[in-house]
């Protein structure tokens, strides 16, 4: 256990110290505002305040963790060796910046509460983030800082036994369209045939006809492939099902179709299943509740995990709605346009609500990459994507973090724009677990 002295114990102080020391570095932590208790403590200890008490391990505190609400903050980037950081401290501090305030700023998504321009889907964009502007989006700098801190603590407290966490990999699969052609309504099928003819998509036309008539397997029906790989490699795999009513942005098979419902039930037998809340649930709590209850009615168990469709998250409203519905885990923390670490961490963290100044029970699992980001936004080939995946995995492995990837069932189809991506998924799994 490490004892932390600070002049004021705030919810922000408790939250970020526990994230850095306990959840990231596996060190239990306790707090005190009494100097005599701090001086009397014989084990590892550090002070977090404006001036050191003596010659103890000291981190000069920025005011951020002692404030409430959100203010416009002037941030100047510096470097700790080669790692970018901010909130500079003086020469008396044991490290050159306030690691705790800087980590809190990034993990709480403080910048997303500040005024910003949203994209066409109402999302905070990567380009507006500090991590993008200063080119550390593809590095989990909060974890890197924490492990650099750990090396110093090991020297300072050489008698203390430090534990080490284990690297983990989680493969997550979004089911936006369970099937390309099967089990769609008559109107949607007729519309699809007409659209293929008008746009001269004769390959699509033939495949649609062959699948609809039962001559061919639906190309998006890749679930057995995913489950087979899960079993063979012993991978933790999560499926997020879209069960919304049909809209321009939500085009999955109707949740009233028995074949689709049976598919979901079958997945529950072999893997974890979560909700993929539809496009318009970002700010619509009643619609979110309706879809959650619909999926729970299919699987006959409480749904505790979710990922927003189109990654449409408005912080804090979307997360507040998830918490109200007793969702325990969210996997939406990432950008559609860019790979990397939106919260600058590869460690799952509890969402801190700056509106109410509390740590919430919602655990956020940041993902590092998405198939559509690599293919549609970055225009990378499967071979080029593999290099990016390897780099991200190595960053996570270096800090024994949690490597989360996001693919879709359709990207394993080797169909149309996904030619070659099934092999990429197989190669990614080998890299992720090596």
C-alpha positions in Angstrom: 0.0 0.0 0.0 1.2 3.5 -0.8 0.1 6.4 1.4 -0.7 9.7 -0.4 -0.6 13.0 1.5 -2.6 15.9 -0.1 -3.9 19.1 1.3 -7.4 18.2 0.2 -9.0 14.8 -0.7 -11.4 15.4 -3.5 -13.4 13.0 -5.7 -11.0 13.8 -8.6 -7.9 13.0 -6.5 -9.3 9.7 -5.3 -10.5 8.7 -8.8 -7.3 9.3 -10.7 -4.9 8.1 -8.0 -6.8 4.8 -7.9 -6.8 4.5 -11.7 -3.0 5.2 -12.0 -1.7 3.4 -8.9 -4.3 0.6 -8.4 -5.9 -0.2 -11.7 -2.8 0.4 -13.9 0.1 -0.4 -11.6 -1.6 -2.8 -9.1 -0.6 -0.8 -6.1 -3.3 -0.2 -3.4 -3.5 3.4 -2.2 -4.7 5.3 0.9 -5.0 9.0 1.5 -4.4 11.4 4.4 -4.5 15.1 5.0 -2.7 14.8 8.4 1.0 15.5 8.2 1.7 13.5 11.4 0.1 10.3 9.9 2.2 10.8 6.7 5.4 11.2 8.6 4.7 8.2 10.9 4.0 5.9 7.9 6.9 3.5 7.3 5.9 2.1 3.9 5.9 3.7 0.5 4.4 7.2 0.4 4.2 10.3 -1.7 3.0 13.8 -1.3 0.7 15.6 -3.8 0.5 19.2 -2.9 2.1 22.6 -3.7 5.3 22.2 -1.7 7.1 19.2 -0.3 7.0 18.4 3.4 10.6 17.2 3.4 12.6 15.0 1.1 9.8 12.5 0.4 8.7 11.5 -3.1 6.8 14.6 -4.2 4.6 15.5 -7.1 3.7 19.2 -7.3 0.0 19.4 -7.8 -1.8 21.3 -10.6 -5.1 22.9 -9.5 -7.2 20.8 -11.8 -7.9 18.0 -9.3 -9.1 20.5 -6.7 -11.5 22.4 -9.0 -15.1 21.6 -9.9 -16.8 21.9 -13.2 -15.1 22.6 -16.5 -12.8 25.6 -17.3 -10.9 26.6 -20.4 -7.3 25.4 -19.7 -4.2 26.6 -21.4 -2.0 23.5 -22.1 1.6 23.6 -23.1 3.2 20.3 -24.3 6.6 19.3 -23.0 8.5 16.0 -23.0 9.4 13.5 -20.3 12.4 11.9 -22.0 10.7 11.3 -25.4 7.1 11.1 -24.2 4.8 14.1 -24.6 3.2 15.4 -21.4 1.8 18.6 -19.9 1.1 20.5 -16.6 4.8 21.2 -15.9 6.1 21.1 -12.3 9.1 22.8 -10.7 12.5 21.4 -9.9 11.5 20.2 -6.5 9.0 17.7 -8.0 10.2 14.1 -8.4 8.8 14.0 -11.9 8.7 17.0 -14.4 4.9 17.2 -14.7 1.7 16.5 -12.8 1.0 13.0 -14.1 -2.3 12.8 -12.1 -3.8 16.0 -13.4 -2.7 15.3 -16.9 -4.1 11.8 -16.8 -7.4 13.0 -15.4 -7.7 15.6 -18.2 -7.3 12.9 -20.8 -9.3 10.0 -19.2 -12.3 12.2 -18.1 -12.5 13.4 -21.7 -12.4 16.9 -20.2 -11.9 18.4 -23.7 -15.2 16.9 -24.9 -17.1 19.0 -22.4 -15.5 22.2 -23.8 -17.1 24.0 -26.8 -16.3 22.1 -30.1 -17.5 21.6 -33.6 -19.2 18.3 -34.2 -19.0 16.3 -37.4 -22.0 15.4 -39.6 -23.0 12.6 -37.2 -22.9 14.8 -34.2 -19.6 13.4 -32.9 -16.5 14.9 -31.3 -13.7 14.6 -33.9 -10.2 13.2 -33.5 -8.8 16.4 -35.2 -10.0 18.5 -32.2 -8.3 16.4 -29.6 -5.0 17.2 -27.9 -3.7 13.7 -28.8 -4.2 14.3 -32.5 -2.8 17.8 -32.5 0.4 16.7 -30.7 0.7 13.4 -32.5 0.3 11.0 -29.6 -3.1 9.6 -30.5 -1.6 6.2 -31.4 0.2 5.9 -28.0 -1.5 5.1 -24.7 0.4 7.9 -23.0 -1.4 7.6 -19.6 -0.2 4.0 -19.3 3.3 4.9 -20.6 3.5 7.7 -18.0 2.3 5.3 -15.3 5.0 2.7 -16.1 7.7 5.4 -16.2 6.5 6.4 -12.7 6.6 2.8 -11.6 10.3 2.5 -12.5 11.1 5.5 -10.3 9.0 4.1 -7.5 10.8 0.8 -7.7 14.1 2.6 -7.2 12.7 4.8 -4.4 11.0 2.0 -2.5 13.2 -1.0 -3.3 12.0 -3.0 -0.4 8.4 -3.0 -1.6 7.1 -5.8 -3.8 5.4 -4.5 -6.9 2.9 -6.7 -8.7 2.6 -6.8 -12.5 -0.7 -6.9 -14.4 -1.2 -9.2 -17.4 -1.7 -8.1 -21.0 -5.2 -9.0 -22.3 -6.9 -9.1 -25.8 -10.6 -8.7 -26.5 -12.1 -9.2 -30.0 -15.3 -7.3 -30.4 -17.7 -7.7 -33.3 -20.5 -5.3 -34.3 -23.5 -6.8 -36.1 -24.8 -3.8 -38.1 -26.1 -6.2 -40.8 -26.3 -9.9 -39.8 -27.1 -10.8 -43.4 -26.5 -9.0 -46.8 -29.6 -10.4 -48.4 -31.3 -13.1 -46.3 -34.3 -12.5 -44.1 -34.9 -9.0 -45.4 -38.5 -7.9 -46.0 -40.1 -8.2 -49.4 -40.1 -4.5 -50.0 -36.4 -4.2 -49.1 -35.5 -7.1 -51.4 -37.5 -5.7 -54.3 -35.8 -2.3 -53.7 -32.4 -4.0 -53.6 -33.0 -5.7 -56.9 -34.2 -2.5 -58.6 -31.2 -0.6 -57.1 -28.7 -3.2 -58.4 -30.2 -3.0 -61.9 -30.3 0.8 -62.1 -26.7 1.0 -60.9 -25.6 -1.9 -63.2 -24.3 -3.9 -60.2 -24.8 -7.2 -61.9 -22.6 -9.2 -59.6 -24.7 -7.9 -56.6 -27.8 -8.8 -58.6 -26.7 -12.3 -59.2 -25.6 -12.8 -55.5 -28.8 -11.3 -54.2 -30.8 -13.7 -56.4 -28.7 -16.8 -55.5 -28.8 -16.1 -51.8 -32.5 -15.3 -51.8 -33.3 -18.5 -53.7 -31.1 -20.5 -51.4 -28.4 -21.4 -54.0 -25.6 -19.7 -52.1 -24.8 -18.9 -48.5 -25.3 -15.2 -47.4 -21.8 -13.6 -47.6 -22.3 -11.8 -44.3 -23.0 -15.0 -42.4 -19.5 -15.3 -41.0 -20.5 -16.2 -37.4 -19.2 -19.8 -37.5 -15.8 -18.6 -38.7 -15.6 -16.1 -35.8 -16.7 -18.7 -33.3 -14.4 -21.3 -34.7 -11.4 -19.0 -34.3 -12.6 -17.9 -30.8 -12.6 -21.6 -29.7 -9.3 -22.5 -31.4 -7.4 -19.5 -30.1 -9.3 -19.2 -26.8 -10.1 -15.5 -27.5 -12.5 -13.4 -25.4 -15.0 -12.4 -28.0 -18.0 -10.0 -27.7 -20.9 -9.5 -30.2 -22.9 -6.3 -30.2 -26.2 -6.7 -31.9 -28.2 -3.9 -33.5 -31.9 -4.6 -32.9 -33.4 -1.3 -33.9 -36.4 -0.4 -36.0 -35.4 0.3 -39.6 -34.0 3.8 -40.4 -31.6 5.3 -43.0 -28.7 4.5 -40.6 -30.0 1.3 -39.0 -30.5 -1.3 -41.7 -30.1 -4.7 -39.9 -32.6 -7.5 -40.2 -35.8 -6.9 -38.2 -35.6 -8.2 -34.7 -39.0 -9.7 -35.2 -37.6 -12.2 -37.7 -37.3 -15.6 -36.0 -34.0 -16.5 -37.9 -32.3 -13.4 -36.6 -33.6 -14.0 -33.0 -32.3 -17.6 -33.2 -28.9 -16.3 -34.3 -28.6 -14.0 -31.3 -29.7 -16.8 -29.0 -27.1 -19.1 -30.5 -24.3 -16.5 -30.0 -25.2 -16.2 -26.3 -24.4 -19.9 -26.0 -20.8 -19.4 -27.2 -19.8 -15.8 -26.5 -20.8 -12.6 -24.6 -23.5 -10.5 -26.3 -24.1 -6.8 -25.9 -26.4 -4.1 -27.3 -25.5 -2.0 -30.3 -27.7 1.0 -29.6 -29.1 2.6 -32.8 -28.1 5.8 -34.5 -30.7 8.0 -32.8 -30.2 6.7 -29.2 -27.2 9.0 -28.6 -29.6 11.6 -27.0 -32.8 9.6 -26.8 -33.0 7.7 -23.5 -36.5 6.2 -24.2 -35.3 4.7 -27.5 -32.2 3.3 -25.8 -34.4 1.7 -23.2 -36.7 0.2 -25.8 -33.9 -1.5 -27.7 -32.2 -2.8 -24.5 -35.5 -4.3 -23.4 -36.0 -5.8 -26.9 -32.6 -7.5 -26.8 -33.2 -8.7 -23.2 -36.5 -10.2 -24.4 -34.6 -12.2 -27.0 -31.7 -13.5 -24.8 -33.8 -13.8 -21.6 -31.0 -12.2 -19.5 -30.0 -8.7 -18.4 -27.9 -6.8 -21.0 -24.8 -5.2 -19.3 -22.6 -4.2 -22.3 -23.1 -1.8 -25.2 -21.4 0.0 -28.0 -23.1 3.0 -29.8 -23.8 2.6 -33.5 -21.6 4.9 -35.6 -19.8 5.5 -32.3 -22.2 8.3 -31.6 -21.4 9.3 -28.1 -22.2 12.7 -26.6 -20.4 13.1 -23.3 -21.8 13.0 -20.7 -25.4 12.6 -21.8 -25.0 9.3 -23.6 -23.1 7.7 -20.7 -25.6 9.1 -18.2 -28.4 7.3 -20.1 -26.5 4.1 -20.1 -25.9 4.3 -16.4 -29.6 4.9 -15.8 -30.4 1.7 -17.6 -27.8 -0.2 -15.5 -25.4 -0.8 -18.4 -22.1 -1.7 -16.7 -19.6 -1.7 -19.7 -19.3 0.5 -22.7 -17.1 -0.2 -25.7 -17.6 3.1 -27.7 -14.5 4.9 -26.7 -12.7 5.4 -30.0 -12.8 7.4 -33.2 -14.4 6.4 -36.5 -11.9 8.3 -38.5 -8.7 7.5 -36.7 -7.1 4.5 -35.0 -5.5 4.9 -31.6 -6.5 5.8 -28.1 -9.3 8.4 -27.7 -8.8 8.6 -23.9 -5.0 8.1 -24.3 -5.2 4.8 -22.3 -5.4 1.1 -23.0 -6.7 0.4 -19.5 -10.4 0.0 -18.9 -11.6 2.9 -16.7 -14.7 4.0 -14.8 -16.4 7.0 -16.4 -16.0 10.1 -14.3 -18.9 12.5 -14.7 -17.7 16.1 -14.5 -21.4 17.3 -14.3 -21.8 15.6 -10.9 -18.2 15.2 -9.9 -18.4 11.5 -9.2 -16.9 8.3 -10.4 -19.8 6.3 -12.0 -20.2 2.5 -12.1 -19.9 2.5 -15.9 -16.7 0.9 -17.0 -15.3 2.1 -20.3 -13.3 -0.2 -22.5 -11.3 1.9 -25.1 -10.7 0.2 -28.4 -7.5 0.7 -30.5 -8.7 0.2 -34.0 -11.8 -0.5 -36.2 -11.9 -2.3 -39.6 -13.9 0.5 -41.3 -11.4 3.1 -40.1 -8.6 1.2 -41.8 -10.5 0.5 -44.9 -12.9 3.4 -45.5 -11.3 6.3 -43.8 -7.6 5.6 -44.1 -7.9 3.7 -47.4 -5.4 1.1 -46.3 -5.0 -2.3 -47.9 -5.2 -5.4 -45.6 -1.4 -5.7 -45.8 -0.9 -2.0 -44.8 -3.5 -2.4 -42.1 -1.6 -5.3 -40.6 1.4 -3.1 -40.0 -0.7 -0.5 -38.1 -2.3 -3.3 -36.1 1.1 -4.7 -35.1 2.3 -1.3 -34.0 -0.8 -0.7 -31.8 -0.6 -4.1 -30.3 3.1 -3.6 -29.4 2.2 -0.3 -27.7 -0.4 -2.0 -25.6 1.8 -5.0 -24.8 4.6 -2.8 -23.7 2.4 -1.6 -20.8 0.5 -4.9 -20.2 -2.7 -3.2 -21.2 -5.9 -4.4 -22.8 -5.9 -4.5 -26.6 -9.5 -4.2 -27.9 -10.2 -4.5 -31.6 -13.5 -3.7 -33.4 -14.5 -5.7 -36.6 -17.8 -6.4 -38.2 -19.2 -9.7 -39.3 -19.3 -8.4 -42.9 -15.6 -7.6 -43.0 -14.8 -11.3 -42.8 -17.0 -12.0 -45.8 -14.3 -11.4 -48.4 -17.1 -9.8 -50.4 -17.0 -6.6 -52.5 -15.0 -3.9 -50.5 -13.9 -6.5 -47.9 -11.8 -8.6 -50.3 -8.8 -9.9 -48.3 -10.0 -8.8 -44.9 -10.9 -12.2 -43.6 -7.2 -13.2 -43.9 -6.4 -9.9 -42.1 -8.7 -10.8 -39.2 -7.0 -14.2 -38.9 -3.5 -12.6 -39.0 -4.6 -9.9 -36.5 -5.7 -12.6 -34.0 -2.3 -14.3 -34.3 -0.5 -11.0 -33.6 -2.8 -10.1 -30.8 -2.3 -13.3 -28.8 1.4 -13.8 -29.6 
